[in-house]
Amino acid sequence: MPSGKNEWWRDAVIYQVYPRSFSDSDADGIGDIPGILSRVDYLANLGVDAIWISPFYDSPLLDGGYDVSDFRLVDPRLGHVADVEALIHAAHAKSVKLFMDIVPNHTSSAHAWFHEVLNSEPGSPAWDRYVIKEGKGARHEFPPTNWQSVFHGDAWSPLVLANGVKTKYWYLHIFDSSQPDLNWENSQVRAEFEDILKFWFDLGIDGFRIDVAHGLIKDQTFPDIDYDAAREKGLLGAPILSPFWDQDGVHEVYRSWRKIADSYQPPKVFCGETSAPSPERLALYQRPDELHTSFNFHYLRAGFDAIKLKESVDSTLLNHKKVGAPATWVLSNHDIVRHATRLAPGQSDHPTVMPTPDNADRGVARARAATLFTLGLPGSTYLYQGEELGLPEVLDLPGEARQDPVWFRTEGKQIGRDGCRVPLPWSGDVPSYGFSSGENSWLPQPSSWEHLSVQAQESGDTTLNFYRAALAKRREELATGDGELQWRMGEFAIPNDSVLAYRRLHPVSPLTCLMNTTGEMWSAPHSFGTQVVVASGPEVAIVDSGDGEHLVLGPETSVWVRG
């Protein structure tokens, strides 16, 4: 059951829209804001509480919109500010909140501020807005540190002025060279982003998802990194422990931002994309005067492993409880392999390691099971567009179609994130499957997606209807949402490495969730309840075998049982 009106975010289901790939209104093959507006009813009927839209700012689109050239404009290919206002009003009319991305770590190299750098002398105020350092070596021919870009290669590029003069300086770009890092030690940078927040809040946006929330502050000693020792990697491959991630000074930024959010009625909301080395460090971002929620990437890495999943849930809930914050759960997004593919047997648990197309049916079954297990956990859940259709990762995009900087910076050795960003299929039997009235989309869709379209899944036992049912039951059940969780495996000596069972407590209507992670049918020594509420697959039943009722649970299947 949802939390109170002003704390709706504590147990919300939030649906991520990647705008270029959601719905195209003008037949140019690129999704846009009017396209999202045309699908608000679909999202409301799906049962989500909020929509989070990935960047739609003015941008050269060299990194899917995360290279922003103007934070107060909408990219004209995607719409206009007036379209955003119309979308806000339409969503609110359906009681759906609207989030957007903020990208504070860097700008595009096409941003007016960086143009000022290229047209001014060293030491000018424009230079201090970015992280710019002298190179090493007698002729400053080497970068200031050995830091590597998240997108591979050096994280520094030589600074060449607009007149072609090569300086002795280098600028930092933790991501692509077209994304120079801002200097968050600079007061003008901080003031500018506070003003950007207010601009969109005043327009009616309900909250922001903060991109690379852990990356704004850099260690000002700029030490080199021992990459051999830094074995644990973040989602995109950069070491979690590094001088440009998770520095203590970043919390000062978010304390300031929280004051702005709390000045509105009702208060605005922040969710951080935070990659921290431990659940303890992650929870620091969610102290009462900082961010409301943060993505839980530790849960993403647990795969379909019962032991790892339980450890992640326990650690997350324990550390979030210490700061009074809700947990946040996510299985897919625009940066990682879709979980319908990633969770298939034989795939890597790491969410950015490219899989093989093997065991596709079992991947979807596991994805549905993991989703139902996740939706029952205390806290909020983020869904990524297309997962409600069971969309797989597209693994065979041709090289000439790929657009991710990772593809280009590794010279094709890593295929990058385009496979999870392929436009959605809405209807019809040929590409572009109702995504656009034109024949082509900005990334080509597989010819086999006809049966995965929204239209094709409107009736029957489909993944779309499973999501609709699960989200409806999540709203109806008194025990779901924020609150306590009690593991039940010990009650019946269930091995922790095979079946997970937890109860969501409620004095009137408690709920038990079970997930069978094995490939075999499982018969429980107890019914666990009186009624099956919702299941991820067909092989679920409460049966009476003569010695009492038992729950029978199919392989790689989850179920909610009332009681």
N, C-alpha and C positions, 0 to 999 in steps of 0.2 A: 504494500500500500504506500503511495507517495507520501513524502514528508510534508511539513507545513509549507504554506504558500511562499514565504520568503527564503526557505531553505530547500527548495525543490531540487537543487543541484546535488543534494546529499545522496539521492538514490535515483537520479534521472537516467533515462536511456537516451543517448545523444547519437545522432546519425551524421556521419561525416559525408559531405558532398565534395567531390573533386570537380570543380565547375566545368572544366574543359571536357569532361567525360560523362557528364550526367544527362543533359538534354540540350539539344541545339534548336534554337527558335528561328534561325534565319538562313538555314541551308548552306552555311559555309563550312560545315564539318567540325566546328568547334562549339562545345557546350557553352552556355552563357547564362546570365542572371535571369532574363525572361524565360529561358528554358526551365530553370529551377522553379520559377513562379508558376509555370504551367503544371508542375508536378506536386504542388503543396498538398493537394487532396490525397495523393498517393501516399505521401509521407505521414500525414495525419492518420490515415486509415491503417497504415502499418502499425501504428501505436507508439511512435517515439514521442519523447517529451521536448526535444530540442533538435535543431539542425546546426551543425558546425560546417561552415563553408571554408574550404582552403582558399589561398589568396586569389583575389580578383582585382588587386590593385594594378595601376598602370605599370607595365613591365615589358622588357624585351623578350620575356618568356624563354630565357636561356636555361632556367631551372624551374620550369613549370609554374612560374609566378612567384617563386620565393626569392627572386631577384627584383626588388621593388624600386621603381624609379620615382614614384610619387605616392605617398601613403594616404593622400586625401582624394585621389582620383581613382575611378574604375577604368580598367583597360578597355578602350573603345571596342575591341573585338568581343568583349564579354558583356558590355552594357554601359550604363551610366549610373551616377549616384541616385538619380530619380528611380531607377529600376530597383536599387537596393531598398529604398524607402517603400516602394510598392511591395517588395517581398517581405519586409518587416511587418507591414500592416496585414498582409495575407496570412502569414504564419501566426501572428498574434490573434487573428480572428478565429483560428483553429486551436487556440490555446497551446501553440507550439512556440518555444523560445528560439531565438536566432543568435548563434555565435559566429564570429569570424576570426580569421587568423591575424595575428600581429607578428611581424618578423623583425625583432629588435637587434639581433646580433650583427646584421650587415645591411647594406643597401645594394642596389644595382650599381655597376660602374657608370650607368647612364643617369644616375641621380644628379640633381643640380649641385649638391654638395661635393660630389667627387669631381664634377667638372670644374668647380672652383679650385680644387686641389691642383688639377692639371693646368690651370691657367694662373697660378700664383707661385710665389717664391717660397722656399723652405722657411719655416718659422711663422708663416702666416696663420691666422686663426683657423682658416679652412683645414690646414693640415692636422691640427690637433683634434679634429672631429673623428679622425681615423687612426688606426694603429699603424704608424709609419716609423721605421727604424733605419739607421745606417746599416749598410751591408758590412760583412766581414771581409778581410783580405786587404792587401796593399792597395788595390784599386776598387775596393768595396764590391768585388765581383761575386761574393758568396752571400747567401741569405743570412739574416741576423741569428737565426736558430735553425735547428734541424727539424722543426715541426713539419709534419706531413698533413696534407689536406684530407678531410673526410672522403673527398672524391678522388683521392690518390694523387701522387706527385707532391711537389713542394707546396707548403702553405704560404709561401711568400713569392711575390713577383716584383721585378724591377719597376721602379716608378719612372716612367717616361712622360715628360710634360707634353702639352698639346702642340708645342712648337717643334717637337721631335728631339728635344734635348734630354739625354739620359742622365739622371741624377745619381748620386751615391746612395740613394734611399730605396727601400723596399717596402711594399705595403702587404699587410697580412690579409689572407683570405682562407679561413678555416674550411671553406667550401670551394666553390669555383673561383677562378681568377676574375670573373665578372661580378663577384660578390665581396667587395672589400669590407673588412670588419670595422665596425664603429668602435670608437674609444669611449667606453662608458665611465672613464675617469673624468671626462669632459662634462661640465655642468650644462653646456648648451645642448648636448646630445640628450641628457636626461630631461631637460625642460621640453625639448621638441617632442619626445615620445609621450610625455604626460599630456601635451596639447593634442596629439594625435588620438590618444585614448578618449579625451573629452569630445573631440569632433564626432567620433562614431557613436559614443554613448549618447550624446545629445540627439543624434539622428534616430536613436531607438534601439540600437544593438543591445542585447542582453548580457553579452560577455565576450571574452576573448580566449582563444587557445593561443598560448605563447610559444612560438617556435624556438627551439634550442634555448629553452628558458635557463638552462644551467650554464650557458656559454658566454654570457655578456662580459664578465670580469675575467681579465687575464692576470696571471702572476706577473707583477711588475718587474721582477728580476729577470724575466724571460730566459729561464734555464733550458738547456737542451733536454731531450727526452731519451731515456734508455729504452728503446723500443723492444729490445730482446727481453727485458724484465717486465715490460708492460704487456702481459699476455692477455689479460681479460679485455675484450673488445666491446665497444658499444654497438648500437644497432647498425651503424654504417661503417664499422671497422676501426674507428679511432679509439685509442685506449681510454677506458673509463677514468682511470687515474691519470690526469695530465694537467699541465699548468694553464690550460685554457678551458677546462671543465670544472664546474662545481666548486668555484672559489667562494670563500665565506662572504666576501663583499657583495655578492649578488643579492643577498637577502635584504640589504639596505634598499636596493631598487624596488623590490616587491613590497616592502613595508610602505614605501611612498605610494606605490600604485594602489595598494589596498585602501589607503585613505581616500583616494579618488573614487574607487568603486563604492565604498561605503557612504559617500556623500550623496548618492542617488537614492531615490525611493521609487520602487524597491531597489535594494542594492544590486549593483552589477557583479558579475562573477568572472573569475579567472581559472583556467585550467592550464597547467604548465606541461610542456613536453620536456620532462626532466629525466636525464639519464644520470643516475648517481651510483656510486660504487657499492651501496648497500641499502637495504630498506630503511635503516636508521638514518642515513643521510637524506634519502628521499623524503622522509617524513618531516624533515626540517623545513622544507619548502611549504608545508601545509600547517605551520603554526598559526594560531588564531589571527595574527596581524599580517599574514602573508597571503599565499595563494589558497583558494578554496579547495582545489583538487589538483592532482598531478597524475600523469600517465604512469602506469605500473609496468615497466618493461621487463622486470624480473619474471612476471607472470607469463609474458610472451615467450620467454626462453624455456618454459617448463615443458613445452611440447604436449604429447598425449601420455605422459608418464605420471602414474598415480602418485608415486612418492614425491617427485619434484613439484607436482601441483599442490599437494597438501603442505609441503614445506613453504612454498611461496604464499599460499593463503594464510597460513599461521603467522609467518613473519610479517606479512603486510598488515594484517589486522592488529597484531600486537603493537607494531610501531606507529600505526596511524592512531590507535586508541590513546597512546601516550600524549598526543598533541590535539586530541579531540577532533580529528579529521576523518572523513569517510574514505574508504578505499575506492580506487578507480580501476576498472578492469577493461582490457582491450585485447582482441585476438587478431585483428587485421587493421591496416591503414595504408596510406598511399606510399609508404616507404618500404614495406616489407612484403614478402611472398604471401599471397592469400592463404588463409588457413585451411581452405578446402583442399589445397594442394600440399601445403607445408605439413599438415598432420597425417598425411598418408603414411603407411608403413614404409620404412626404409629411407625416409627423408631426414635431413638434418634438423635438429631442434633449433638451430640458430635461425632467426627469422629473415636474415638476408642472404643465406647460402642458397644458391639456385638449385632447385630440385630437379628430379626427372619426372616424366609424365606417368610413372607407374602407379598402380593401385588407385586409380581415380575414384572408383565407386566407394572404396573404403575411406578415402580421404574425405568425401562428402559426408559419409556416415559419422566419421569421427568429428568433423567440424560441427555437425548438428548436435552431437552429444556434448562437445565442449561448450557450445553456445548455451545450451540449456543449463548445464552445470554452472556456467558463469553468471547467467541471468538470475540464478537463485542466491548468489553470494551477497552479503551486505555491501552496500555502496552503490556507485553509479557504473554504468556500462556504456562503452562507446562501440558503435557498429560502423562498419565501412561500407559505402555504397556497393551494392552487388553481392554482398555476402548473403543477403536474404534470398538471393536467387541461386546460391550454391556455385557462383562463378569460380572457375579455376584460374590459376595463374596462366597467362598466355606465354608459352615458352618458345614459340617458333616465329616471333616477329622478325621480318627481314632486317638486315643491318641498315638498309637505306631508310627504313621507317623509324628507326630508333631515335630518341631525342634526349635521353637522360645524359647529363654531363659525365656520369660514371662510365658510360659506354665509350665516350670520346676520350676521356682522360686516361683510360686503361687500354686504349687502342683496340677495343672489342674483346679484351680478355675477360672482362666482367660485363654482363649484359645489362645490369642496372635494374631500374624500377619500373620501366615502361609496361612490363607484363601485368602489373596490378592496376594500371591506369587506363586500360583499354575501355572505350566507351560502352555504356550499358546497352543491352538489348531490351527494347520495350515491346516490339510487336513485329509481325511479318515473318517471312521465311528466307529472306536474303539480307545481307548487310545493306544499309546500316541499321536494320532491325528497329526502325522507328525512332532511333536516336536523332536522326536528322531527316528532313525531307529531301536532302541531296543524297547522292549515291555513295559518297565517300565520307569517312570520318578521319580526324587528325591522326589517329592510330588505327590500323586496320583491325577489324573484328574477325574472329574465326568463322569459317563457313559452317561450323558445326553447332553454332549457338542458337539455332532456331528453337530447340526444345527448352532452352534456358530463359527465354524472354518472359517478361511480366505477363504478357497475353497468354503464353503457353502454360503458365503456372497458376492461372486464376482459379482453376478447379482441380480437385483431386488431392492426393497425398503428396503435395509438392513441398519443396523447401520454403517457398514463399509463404504458403499457407501454414507451415510449421512455425515460421517466425511470427506471423500474425497471431496464431493461437498462443504461443509462448508469451508474447508481449502483452496480450490481453489478460492472460492469467496472472502475469506479474503484477498488473495493476489491480486485479480483483482480490488476490489473496492477501489476507490480513498480515501474514507473517513475512512477506517479502519486503524488499526495500532495505533501508538502513536498520541496523539492530544487531542482535547477537546471533552467533552460530555455535552449534554444539555437534562435534563429531560423534558418529554412532558406530563406527567399525568395532570398537572395543566391546560393545554390548553383546555382539554375536560372534566374536572371534573371527572377524573378516580380515584376511590378509591386506595390509595397507598397499601392497603393490599390485592389486588386482581391481578391487572395487572400492570406491569412495562413497561414503554416506554421511550427510550432515543434516541436522534438523535446524530449521528456522523457528525460533521460539515465539509462541503467542499463547496467551492464556485460554483463548477460545478456539483458535484454529491453527495449530502448529502445522508445519509442512516439512516433509523430509525429501531431500534430493539424493538420488543414487546415480552413480555412473560406473558402468562396467567397462573397464579399459582393455579387457582381454578380447581375444577373438573367439571365445566360446560362450555358449549359453550359460547363464548363472542362475541357480535357484537359491533364493535366500532362505535362511532358517526361520523366517518370520515374515509377516505381511508388510511390516513397517507402516501400515496405515490401513485405512478402510476404502480408499478410492484413488484411482489413478487420475491425476489432474491433467497432466500433459506429458507426452513422451517424445523423444527424438526419433524413434523408429517404431516399426509395427510390432516387434516381438516383445511385448510387455503385457503381463497379466497378473492378477491376484487369483490364485487357484487354491482350491481345497483338496488336498491329497489324502484326506482321511484323518490325519493327525493335526489338523489345524490349517489355517490359511498361510500360503507362502507366496512371495513375490518371485515371479520368473522374469528375468531380464535378458534380452538378447545381447549378442556380442556388440561391443563398441556402441553402447546405447545408454542414454540417460533418461531418468523419469522423475517427476515430482509426484509424491504420494501424500495425500492429506492425512495428517495424524502423527 
